[in-house]
Amino acid sequence: MSIDQNEVASTGTSLEALTKFFHLAWRTDGKSPVTVKYYRGNFARLLWYAREQDWPPDANNLTEWHVRALLDYVATTAGR
């Protein structure tokens, strides 16, 4: 995954941009490819859930209740 700094800068603190930064950090911190793949998959599922629930695009606008709803979904939905 290539990180375009202009793209990331223009998106500010969107969940998408933050996950790109995390991915870059894991790769440059020397995490194993298996670990990077595992975290990347989890973040892909988080982004899917955020889109499905129409979360605010800016992560600064997320609340405790967004996180609680996600945790409830993961705890009560089969296969999660």
C-alpha positions as CSV (number, residue, x, y, z in Angstrom):
1,M,0.0,0.0,0.0
2,S,1.5,3.3,-1.1
3,I,1.0,6.3,1.1
4,D,0.5,9.6,-0.8
5,Q,1.3,12.3,1.7
6,N,-0.8,14.9,-0.2
7,E,-3.8,12.6,-0.1
8,V,-3.4,11.9,3.6
9,A,-2.8,15.5,4.5
10,S,-6.0,16.5,2.6
11,T,-8.1,14.0,4.6
12,G,-7.0,15.2,8.0
13,T,-8.2,13.0,10.7
14,S,-10.5,10.8,8.8
15,L,-10.6,7.1,9.8
16,E,-9.3,6.2,6.4
17,A,-6.3,8.5,6.8
18,L,-5.6,7.3,10.3
19,T,-5.6,3.7,9.2
20,K,-3.1,4.5,6.5
21,F,-0.8,6.1,9.0
22,F,-1.1,3.1,11.3
23,H,-0.3,0.8,8.4
24,L,2.8,2.9,7.5
25,A,3.9,2.9,11.2
26,W,3.6,-0.9,11.5
27,R,5.6,-1.5,8.3
28,T,8.3,1.0,9.2
29,D,8.5,-0.3,12.9
30,G,9.5,-3.7,11.5
31,K,6.3,-5.6,12.4
32,S,6.1,-8.9,10.7
33,P,4.1,-9.1,7.5
34,V,1.6,-11.5,9.2
35,T,1.0,-8.9,12.0
36,V,0.6,-6.1,9.5
37,K,-1.9,-8.2,7.5
38,Y,-3.8,-9.1,10.7
39,Y,-4.2,-5.4,11.8
40,R,-5.0,-4.3,8.3
41,G,-7.8,-6.8,8.1
42,N,-9.2,-5.5,11.5
43,F,-9.0,-1.9,10.3
44,A,-10.8,-2.8,7.1
45,R,-13.6,-4.3,9.1
46,L,-13.7,-1.2,11.3
47,L,-14.0,1.0,8.3
48,W,-16.7,-1.2,6.9
49,Y,-18.7,-0.9,10.1
50,A,-18.1,2.9,10.2
51,R,-19.5,3.3,6.7
52,E,-22.5,1.0,7.4
53,Q,-23.4,3.1,10.5
54,D,-22.7,6.4,8.8
55,W,-20.1,7.5,11.3
56,P,-18.8,11.0,11.0
57,P,-15.9,11.2,8.5
58,D,-13.7,13.0,11.0
59,A,-12.4,10.7,13.8
60,N,-12.5,13.8,16.1
61,N,-16.2,13.7,16.0
62,L,-16.6,10.1,17.2
63,T,-17.9,9.6,20.7
64,E,-17.8,7.0,23.4
65,W,-21.2,5.8,22.1
66,H,-19.8,5.1,18.6
67,V,-17.2,2.8,20.2
68,R,-19.8,1.2,22.6
69,A,-22.1,0.5,19.6
70,L,-19.1,-1.2,17.8
71,L,-18.2,-3.3,20.8
72,D,-21.9,-4.3,21.2
73,Y,-22.0,-5.3,17.5
74,V,-18.8,-7.4,17.8
75,A,-20.0,-9.0,21.0
76,T,-23.5,-9.9,19.9
77,T,-23.2,-10.6,16.1
78,A,-22.5,-14.2,15.1
79,G,-19.2,-14.5,13.2
80,R,-17.7,-11.3,14.6
